[in-house]
Amino acid sequence: MTTPREFLKARDFLLTAKNYREAKDEFVWPTPAEFNWALDYFDTLAEKCANPALVYVDDIGSVEKVSFQRLKERSAKVANLLKTAGLKKGERIMLMMPNSIELFESFLGAMKAGCVIIPASTLLTPEDIADRVVRGKVRCIVAGAEFAQKVNVGTSSAGISVHKVSVGEAQKGWIEYSEADSQSSDFRPEQSASLRDESLIYFTSGTTAKPKLVSHTCRSYPIGHLTTMYWIGLKKGDQHYNVSAPGWAKHAWSTIFSVWNAEATSFVYNYSGRFDHRKVLKLIEEHEISTLCAPPTVWRFLLLEDMSKYSFSLREVVSAGEPLNPEIIQKVKDATGLTIREGYGQTETTLQIGVFPGMNVKPGSMGVEAPGFTVNVLDDRFQPAPQNAEGAIAIKVKPERPIGLMTGYIDPPHKNAEVFVGDWYLTGDVAYRDKEGCFWFVGRSDDVFKSSDYRISPFELESDLMAHQSVAEVAVVASPDQLRGFVPKAFLMLKPGTVPSRELALSVFRFTRDKIAPYRRPRIVQFMTELPKTISGKIKRADLRRYELELRNRNARDENEYFETDFSDELRIQGK
């Protein structure tokens, strides 16, 4: 098979674009008639890339460089194994593995076979697995042997028979992944791939409701992530490290499609147990990582160490997954001289807004619309909002729909009518846009609230609180208040070695009175040992809101909860 010229032309244009203005004005989405990214593009890299496709590192000291040729052959064997097992084009296959070499072989192999891939986190419970099997109409599961028991429990409770492939130790009733060894390293599909064919299904994080099923095609992620590649600033031969667990959209964003679209190397660290920020920083230094993508939570962990002690080879550093606090950007720049560039997208999309290579960073800004996208802020009538006015972030889908956008929600289907309105796709997030076209994140539409008729952005307040020397992570929610309707409450996780106390609470309140306007400063703080999060690591503010409402309804308080009014005498001394 030959690589569609349109795809390479668009890819090469973004790799060589002189600046954002050129990329934005001249980029055109490629639309080849038929396209199987794994066969038509990835396999061609075996003949042209001298750099490894993967550099794999784990906690027991393994370091393995995997060539494009090896992945081409191994993924073909997996595709033939799936075909032998009876899997057909369009049937759905769930992948549940850690960051292993077999994961990438299976991902590419399933794509070659025309199967629809459902990536799954290894942290799923049997109940989660049952839900995904039923709602996702899964026909096959490829999983690490260490997860076989909960897969068996989940599929049994779902009452559905599926093919199961075990990676590692043999399991009763499972196909052994090692059977792929005897398969042919040449795979030929029985049917060609249309750009409209379903290719990936993701379950959303479920921060505010039950996870939704997002459908992507043979074009929306493989081709759509060309602009994500441009945002990261990837170049041919780079060694890119994306700190992300398998099973989530960000893993495909930046560990698979973006990096290989650029003919670069994907660095993979398969760690067990808790995230070790010191180990990660050493690996970034030792393996001469050139580009790094990490979510805000990881950046906060990395800053627990003095990053200035390391000799990095980094050229580009970016962040996505959740909004990044300006405080973090400044601390990383002070330590390394590098400026983190922020990017915004969703499971439903590829990179749609970002700070692109060569641009001046406005700390706190999400950046500007990506090449290939028309993005705006809409008012309540779904019309473009005035400059600096808050509204819904929306992608224009008419008259031309950007490639890097989902087909729609499979489940629940009624959600499509809520997000596709007129000419627009509504992201569910609130922002405003300044005179230079930069977007400024306010919050999820479900999270933003009013206090005494003032609109409160949890994200902005969280960014302010992150500047306190003892705070490691923070989540702000609305707390019911008889006088103001709602007041901000801050749930605080402290840095290691810091102990919750009345004195520390007073320090936080003094800090907020010095730094934050009275109408928006938190009136309640609560110290937490951990914040409720989805298995993808996003804070579940809906859980915190329910917890807070229940506390107030009972007129109760937590032992580590403090009200500003507890410190009336001390704060009055300051004359504030």
Residue pairs with C-beta under 8 A, 6 or more apart in sequence:
1 36
1 39
1 40
1 43
2 40
3 40
3 41
3 44
4 30
4 32
4 34
4 35
4 40
4 41
6 30
6 31
6 32
7 30
7 32
7 35
7 41
7 223
9 30
10 27
10 28
10 29
10 30
10 223
10 226
11 226
11 229
11 261
11 262
13 23
13 26
13 27
14 23
14 27
14 226
14 227
14 229
14 230
14 371
15 229
15 230
15 234
15 235
15 236
15 262
17 23
17 26
17 27
17 230
19 358
20 356
20 357
20 358
20 359
20 368
23 230
23 356
23 371
24 368
24 369
24 370
24 371
27 227
27 371
27 372
28 372
29 223
29 372
29 402
29 403
30 223
30 226
31 195
31 219
31 403
32 40
32 195
33 194
33 195
34 40
34 192
34 193
34 194
34 195
35 41
35 193
35 195
35 218
35 219
35 222
35 223
36 111
36 112
36 114
36 189
36 192
36 193
36 218
37 111
37 218
37 222
37 223
37 257
38 75
38 108
38 109
38 111
38 112
39 111
39 112
39 187
39 189
39 193
40 193
41 222
41 261
42 68
42 71
42 72
42 108
42 260
43 72
45 53
45 68
45 72
45 260
45 263
46 67
46 68
46 69
46 71
46 72
48 263
49 68
49 263
51 237
51 239
51 263
51 264
51 265
52 65
52 66
52 67
52 68
52 265
53 66
53 67
53 68
53 70
53 71
53 104
53 260
53 265
53 266
54 64
54 65
54 66
54 71
54 101
54 104
54 265
54 266
54 267
54 268
55 63
55 64
55 65
55 66
55 239
55 265
55 266
55 267
55 268
55 287
56 62
56 63
56 64
56 65
56 66
56 99
56 100
56 101
56 268
56 270
57 63
57 64
57 267
57 268
57 269
57 270
57 283
57 287
58 269
58 270
58 271
58 272
59 270
59 271
59 272
59 273
64 101
66 101
66 104
71 104
71 105
71 108
72 185
73 185
74 105
74 109
74 180
74 185
75 104
75 105
75 106
75 107
75 108
75 109
75 112
75 187
76 109
76 112
76 183
76 184
76 185
76 186
76 187
77 105
77 109
77 180
77 181
77 183
77 184
77 185
77 187
78 105
78 106
78 108
78 109
78 110
78 180
78 183
79 109
79 110
79 112
79 113
79 187
80 180
80 183
80 184
80 187
81 109
81 165
81 175
81 177
81 179
81 180
81 183
82 93
82 109
82 110
82 113
82 115
82 140
83 113
83 187
84 183
85 140
85 163
85 165
85 175
86 163
87 93
87 113
87 115
87 139
87 140
87 163
88 114
89 113
89 114
89 115
89 189
89 190
89 191
89 197
90 114
90 115
90 116
90 197
90 198
91 115
91 116
91 139
91 140
92 115
92 116
92 117
92 118
92 136
92 137
92 138
92 139
92 140
92 201
93 110
93 115
93 116
93 117
93 118
93 138
93 139
93 140
93 141
93 142
94 118
94 119
94 120
94 132
94 133
94 136
94 138
94 140
94 141
94 142
94 143
95 103
95 106
95 107
95 110
95 117
95 118
95 119
95 120
95 142
95 143
95 246
95 247
96 120
96 121
96 122
96 124
96 129
96 141
96 142
96 143
96 144
96 147
96 151
96 247
97 103
97 106
97 122
97 142
97 143
97 144
97 167
97 246
98 122
98 144
98 245
98 246
98 270
98 272
99 245
99 246
99 255
99 268
99 269
99 270
100 144
100 167
100 270
102 167
102 177
103 246
104 256
105 180
106 142
106 167
107 117
107 119
107 256
109 180
109 187
110 117
110 142
111 117
111 199
112 187
112 189
113 187
113 189
114 189
114 191
114 193
114 197
115 140
116 198
116 199
116 200
116 201
117 199
117 200
117 201
118 132
118 136
118 138
118 200
118 201
118 202
118 203
119 200
119 202
119 246
119 247
119 248
119 251
119 252
120 129
120 132
120 203
120 247
121 245
121 246
121 247
121 248
121 535
121 536
122 144
122 147
122 245
122 246
122 247
123 245
123 247
123 535
124 132
124 150
124 154
124 247
124 535
125 150
125 154
126 150
126 151
126 153
126 154
126 157
127 154
127 157
128 154
128 535
129 150
129 151
129 153
129 154
129 155
129 158
130 154
130 155
130 157
130 158
131 211
132 138
132 203
133 141
133 154
133 155
133 158
133 160
133 162
134 158
134 160
135 213
135 410
135 411
136 201
136 203
136 213
138 160
138 162
139 162
139 163
140 162
140 163
140 164
140 165
141 151
141 155
141 162
141 163
141 164
141 165
142 165
142 167
142 177
143 151
143 164
143 165
143 166
143 167
144 166
144 167
144 168
145 166
145 167
145 168
145 169
145 170
145 171
146 168
148 164
148 166
148 171
148 174
151 164
155 161
155 162
155 164
163 175
164 171
164 173
164 174
164 175
165 174
165 175
165 176
165 177
166 174
166 175
166 176
166 177
167 177
168 177
170 176
193 218
194 218
195 217
195 218
195 219
195 223
196 217
196 218
196 219
197 217
197 218
198 215
198 216
198 217
198 407
199 216
199 217
199 218
199 220
199 221
199 222
200 215
200 216
200 221
200 252
201 213
201 214
201 215
201 216
201 410
202 213
202 214
202 216
202 248
202 249
202 347
203 211
203 212
203 213
203 214
204 211
204 212
204 214
204 347
204 348
205 211
205 248
205 347
205 534
205 536
205 538
206 212
206 534
207 444
207 534
207 538
207 539
207 540
207 541
207 542
208 444
208 446
208 541
208 542
209 542
212 409
212 411
212 412
212 415
213 409
213 410
213 411
214 249
214 347
214 348
214 406
214 409
214 410
215 406
215 407
215 408
215 409
215 410
216 406
216 407
217 407
219 403
220 350
220 403
220 404
220 405
220 406
220 407
221 252
221 257
221 350
221 404
222 257
222 261
223 403
223 404
224 349
224 350
224 402
224 403
224 404
224 405
225 252
225 253
225 257
225 258
225 261
225 350
225 351
225 404
226 261
226 372
227 350
227 351
227 370
227 371
227 372
227 373
227 404
228 253
228 254
228 257
228 258
228 343
228 345
228 350
228 351
228 404
229 257
229 258
229 259
229 261
229 262
230 356
230 357
230 370
230 371
231 318
231 341
231 343
231 351
231 354
231 356
231 357
231 370
232 240
232 254
232 258
232 291
232 293
232 316
232 318
232 343
233 291
233 315
233 316
233 318
233 341
233 356
233 357
234 240
234 258
234 259
234 261
234 262
234 264
234 291
234 316
235 262
235 264
235 290
236 262
236 263
236 264
237 263
237 264
237 265
238 259
238 262
238 264
238 265
238 290
238 291
238 315
239 264
239 265
239 267
239 287
239 288
239 289
239 290
239 291
240 254
240 258
240 259
240 262
240 264
240 265
240 266
240 267
240 289
240 290
240 291
240 292
240 293
241 267
241 269
241 283
241 284
241 287
241 289
241 291
241 292
241 293
242 250
242 251
242 253
242 254
242 255
242 259
242 266
242 292
242 293
242 294
243 269
243 280
243 292
243 293
243 294
243 295
243 298
244 250
244 251
244 253
244 254
244 255
244 293
244 295
244 321
245 251
245 536
245 537
247 535
247 536
248 347
248 536
249 346
249 347
250 295
250 320
250 321
253 320
253 345
253 350
253 351
254 293
254 320
255 266
255 268
256 266
259 265
259 266
260 266
264 291
267 283
267 287
267 289
269 280
269 283
271 279
275 298
275 301
277 298
277 301
277 302
277 304
277 305
278 305
280 298
280 302
281 302
281 305
281 307
281 310
282 310
283 289
284 292
284 310
284 312
284 314
285 310
285 311
285 312
285 313
288 313
289 312
289 313
289 314
290 313
290 314
290 315
290 316
291 314
291 315
291 316
291 317
291 318
292 314
292 316
292 317
292 318
293 317
293 318
293 319
293 320
294 302
294 317
294 319
295 319
295 320
295 321
295 322
295 537
296 319
296 321
296 322
296 323
296 324
296 325
296 328
297 321
297 322
297 473
297 537
299 319
299 324
299 328
299 332
299 340
300 328
300 472
300 473
302 332
303 328
303 331
303 332
303 335
304 472
304 495
304 496
306 335
307 332
307 335
307 336
308 334
308 335
308 336
310 336
312 336
312 338
314 336
314 338
316 338
316 341
316 357
317 332
317 336
317 338
317 339
317 340
317 341
318 340
318 341
318 342
318 343
318 354
319 340
319 341
319 342
319 343
320 342
320 343
320 344
320 345
320 351
321 537
321 538
322 538
322 539
323 342
323 344
323 366
323 441
323 459
324 340
324 342
325 364
325 462
325 463
325 466
326 363
326 364
326 463
327 463
327 466
327 467
328 340
328 466
329 339
329 340
329 342
329 361
329 363
330 363
332 338
332 339
332 340
333 339
333 340
339 361
341 354
341 355
341 356
341 357
341 359
341 361
341 367
342 354
342 355
342 365
342 366
342 367
343 351
343 353
343 354
343 355
343 367
344 351
344 352
344 353
344 354
344 366
344 367
344 439
344 441
345 351
345 352
345 353
346 352
346 427
347 406
348 405
348 406
348 419
348 425
348 427
349 395
349 404
349 405
349 406
349 427
350 370
350 404
350 405
351 370
351 404
352 369
352 370
352 373
352 375
352 395
352 402
352 404
352 427
353 366
353 367
353 368
353 369
353 370
353 373
353 375
353 393
353 439
354 366
354 367
354 368
354 370
355 361
355 365
355 366
355 367
355 368
356 367
356 368
356 370
359 367
359 368
362 438
364 440
364 463
365 434
365 438
365 439
365 440
366 431
366 438
366 439
366 440
366 441
367 438
367 439
368 437
368 438
368 439
369 375
369 437
369 439
370 404
372 402
372 403
372 404
373 395
373 402
373 404
374 395
374 396
374 402
375 393
375 394
375 395
375 396
375 439
376 384
376 385
376 393
376 394
376 396
376 424
376 433
377 384
377 385
377 389
377 390
377 391
377 392
377 393
377 394
377 431
377 432
377 433
377 439
378 384
378 385
378 391
378 392
378 394
378 424
378 426
379 385
379 389
379 391
380 391
382 392
382 394
382 421
382 422
382 424
385 391
385 432
385 433
387 433
387 434
387 435
388 432
388 433
388 434
388 435
389 432
390 430
390 431
390 432
390 442
390 455
391 430
391 431
391 432
392 426
392 427
392 428
392 429
392 430
392 445
393 426
393 427
393 429
393 430
393 431
393 439
394 424
394 425
394 426
394 427
395 402
395 405
395 424
395 425
395 427
396 402
396 423
396 424
397 405
397 420
397 423
397 424
397 425
398 422
398 423
405 425
408 416
408 420
409 415
409 416
409 419
418 426
419 425
419 426
419 427
419 428
420 426
428 444
428 445
428 446
429 441
429 442
429 443
429 444
429 445
430 441
430 442
430 443
430 444
430 445
430 448
430 457
431 439
431 440
431 441
431 442
432 439
432 440
432 442
433 439
433 440
434 440
441 459
442 448
442 457
442 459
442 460
443 457
443 458
443 459
444 541
446 541
446 542
447 458
447 459
447 477
447 541
448 455
448 456
448 457
448 458
449 455
449 456
449 458
449 478
449 486
450 456
450 485
450 486
451 478
451 481
451 484
451 485
451 486
451 487
451 488
451 519
451 520
452 483
452 484
452 485
452 519
454 519
454 520
456 476
456 478
456 486
456 488
456 520
458 475
458 476
458 477
458 488
458 541
460 520
461 476
461 488
461 490
461 516
461 520
461 521
461 522
462 474
462 475
462 476
462 490
464 512
464 515
464 516
465 471
465 474
465 476
465 490
465 492
465 508
465 512
465 522
466 473
466 474
467 511
467 515
468 507
468 508
468 511
470 494
470 495
470 498
470 504
470 507
470 508
471 492
471 493
471 494
471 495
471 508
472 493
472 494
472 495
472 496
473 492
473 493
473 531
474 490
474 491
474 492
474 493
475 490
475 491
475 531
475 539
475 541
475 544
476 488
476 489
476 490
476 491
476 522
477 488
477 489
477 491
477 541
477 544
477 545
477 548
478 486
478 487
478 488
478 489
478 545
478 548
479 486
479 487
479 488
479 489
479 523
479 524
479 548
479 552
480 486
480 548
480 549
480 552
481 487
481 523
487 522
487 523
487 524
488 520
488 521
488 522
488 523
488 524
489 522
489 523
489 524
489 525
489 526
489 548
490 508
490 522
490 524
490 525
490 526
491 525
491 526
491 528
491 531
491 544
492 508
492 525
492 526
492 527
492 528
493 527
493 528
493 529
493 530
493 531
494 500
494 504
494 527
498 504
500 527
500 560
502 562
502 566
504 527
505 525
505 527
505 562
505 566
505 567
506 567
506 570
506 571
508 525
509 525
509 562
509 564
509 567
509 571
510 571
510 574
512 521
512 522
513 521
513 571
513 574
513 576
514 576
516 522
522 564
523 563
523 564
523 565
524 561
524 562
524 563
524 564
525 561
525 562
526 558
526 560
526 561
526 562
527 560
527 561
528 560
531 539
531 540
531 544
532 539
532 540
532 543
532 544
533 539
533 540
534 540
551 557
551 558
551 561
557 563
564 571
